[in-house]
Amino acid sequence: APADPTQRSPEPCVEFLFSSAEAAAESAEDRRRREARWIAKRITSLLEDPVPRVRDEDTKELRPIRRGDVAILFRALSNVHLYE
């Protein structure tokens, strides 16, 4: 159960980013590299965005996203080095 069930940040509060299979001739590693770049660009845009999105633990007020606020969930740990 959430500590606070009220949605306070702008929606969406969770994003699912899926890579398309636009280049069938690409190798799996090339697709993962492209996906990693895409994810990095999205994270960078969120870090540069001044919109308050994260609830600060101390003040309980919304604040802009900082490093450490973002999580990337992987189905498996293979090729994680490409995303690092």
N, C-alpha and C positions, 0 to 999 in steps of 0.2 A: 504494500500500500504506500502511496506517495506521502511524504511528510506534509505536503500542502497540495490538496487535490485541485486547487484553482489554477487554471492556465494563466500565467501572468506575462509571459514573454510573447512577442509577436509570433504568429503561426507561420510556418510549421515549427514545432519545437524539436522535431526529429526529421532528418532528411535521409532518404535512401537514394544513393547515386549508383546507377547501373551503367556499365559500359556496354555500348552497342557493338555488335559484330559487323561493323561497317566494311571492314577489309578482310574478307575471308581468306585471302592469300597470306595475310600476316601470320607470323608465328605466335604461339601462345605468349611467349615472353615479350614480343613486341606489343601485343594487346595489353599486357599487364603494365608495361612501361607507359603506354599511352594513358591508361586508366590512372596510374600513379600521378602523372603530370596533371591530369584533369582534377583529381582529388586535391592535389597541392594548390592548384589555382583557386579552387573553391575555398579551401581553408584560408589562404592568403586574403581573399576578398572578405571573408568573415572577420578576420583579425583587423583589417583596415576599415571596416564598417563601424561608424560611431553609434549605430542604433543599439540601445540597451537591450540585451537578450538573455543575460544570465543573472540569476538572483544571487546577490552577494551574501555569503554566509553570516557576515558580521552585521551589516546594515539592514539586511533583508530587502534592500532596494535593487532594482534591475541595474545592471552595468553592461558595458560593451564586453564582447568576448575577449579573453586573454589566452595566451599560451597555457596549456594545461586544462582548458575547458573542453577541448575537442577529443573525442574518442573515435577510433576507427576499429570496427569489428570485422575480423576475418573468419571465413569458414574454415580455413586451414592455415598453418604457418609456413607453408611452402612459398618461396619467392618473396617473403616479407622484406628482404633487403632492397627490393625494387621500390618499395613504398617508403622506406626509411629515408 
